[in-house]
Amino acid sequence: MLAIVKIAGQQFKVKAGDSLYVPHLEGKAGDALEFSDVLITHNGDNVVSGANVKAVVKAEIISDLVKGEKVIAFKMKRRKGFRKKHGHRTQYTHIKVTAIA
């Protein structure tokens, strides 16, 4: 069974046993999560979408804080001596999908 679920404003295609990185969620490693905002389910030839979807995606947090790659923002105005550089690392949560019910 396959599902498209909305997690923290982003859509993810998941199936049971998948592990993925999602934007930072509250919780600690080992906590169970449920996502009820399922957009589409696909089971063989049966595809359900819209308001008819009555599925829940269950997941478990593997690690609660994972940092992504560093993103550098650099601004410069030529001939003015203006240079500004700063960077950030986006925080993610590593989860494993246990079931789609």
C-alpha positions, -999 to 999 in steps of 0.1 A, spaced: 0 0 0 12 34 -9 1 68 4 9 105 -2 8 123 32 12 159 41 38 165 69 47 200 81 34 216 49 53 192 25 40 161 7 58 128 9 52 95 -9 54 67 17 49 30 22 53 8 52 89 3 61 102 36 45 125 59 64 126 95 55 138 129 67 110 154 74 111 190 87 118 191 124 89 176 145 84 177 183 93 144 201 122 122 211 137 91 196 113 62 200 81 82 201 52 72 179 36 96 155 3 96 135 -3 116 104 -40 119 95 -36 144 66 -34 117 39 -41 130 4 -40 98 -18 -39 60 -11 -30 34 -36 -35 -3 -31 -31 -24 -63 -57 -11 -87 -76 8 -60 -68 45 -59 -86 67 -33 -82 105 -32 -99 136 -19 -124 135 10 -129 98 6 -95 90 21 -99 76 56 -63 65 62 -38 72 90 0 69 86 18 56 117 55 63 122 82 62 147 110 87 154 144 73 148 165 104 156 150 136 167 175 162 154 194 158 122 211 188 105 211 191 67 239 205 46 251 240 51 235 267 29 255 298 24 238 332 16 263 357 2 255 393 -7 278 418 -24 276 452 -40 304 457 -64 328 487 -60 312 496 -26 331 473 -3 298 457 9 300 420 16 277 400 38 279 362 43 259 340 66 248 304 65 224 280 82 217 243 85 181 232 83 170 208 111 152 175 102 137 146 120 144 110 108 113 89 109 104 54 99 69 46 86 55 16 105 20 12 90 -7 27 68 -40 20 84 
